[in-house]
Every structure is written in C-alpha cells, then in structure tokens.
C-alpha cells in the first residue's frame, strides 16, 4: 500500500524540462475578431438598434404626413 502511494505522488511530482516547455505563451486571441460586424462592438450595436428602429418609424410617419 505504501509503495502504491509513493508511486502516485512521484507521478504527480514530475515536471517537464525547460526544453519541453514552450518559449512563450500563445498571444493570439481565443475568439476571432468580428470583422463582419464593423468597427462597433456587438453590445453597442444591440443597444443602438432600438434607437435606429425608432428613428426609422419617425421618418416613415413624417413622409406620410407631408
């Protein structure tokens, strides 16, 4: 039993040598840039969408009355 525990502890204690470790971490973003959304962030687009819809409805109402 004691031998088994030493083997388990030894297996978890081993680390990789410096030659096996990467020189640097991957600096690339995890998610691709949202180029198809334009320069505005997605949240800003969601927040301004009701305003654009309201302005468009006012334009339609103004065209109908003139």
N, C-alpha and C positions, 0 to 999 in steps of 0.2 A: 504494500500500500504506500509506504513512504517513498519507494523508488518511483512509483507512478506519479506522485505529486511533484517530485523533483524534475521529472521529465516534462511535465506540463509547464512548470514555472520556467524551465530552461527554454522551452519552445517559444514562450511569450517574451522572454528577455532578449532574444536575438534581434539585432537590428541590421539594417543594410549598411554596407561600407559607403564611404564618400563617393567612390567611383560609380556606385549603382544609383545614387540619388541624382535627380535632375539638377542642372546648373541653376535654373531659375524656375519660378512658378509660371504657369501659363497666364499671360496677361490679357488674353482675348476675352471679351465679354461672353457671358454664358448664353445670352439671347442675341440674335442678330438685330442689327439696327433696323428700326421700322421705316425704311426709305419710302415705302409706298404710302405712308401717312403724311408725308410732307415734313416741314420743319417744326410744326407744333406738336407737343406731346399729346398722347392719346387722351389723358384726363381733361386737358384743356379743350380738346375737340368735343368731348362729351358734354362739358359744361356750357359751351357756346352754341351747341346745336339748337336748344330751345329758343335762344335769342334770335338766331337766324330764321327759324321757322316763324316766329312771331313777326319779325320784320317783313318776311315774305307775305304773310297773310295781310299785313297792313298795306303793302304795296298793291295787292290784289283788290282790297277794299277801296283804295284810293283811285285805282283805274276804273272801277265800276261806277263810282260816283261822278267822275269827270266826263 
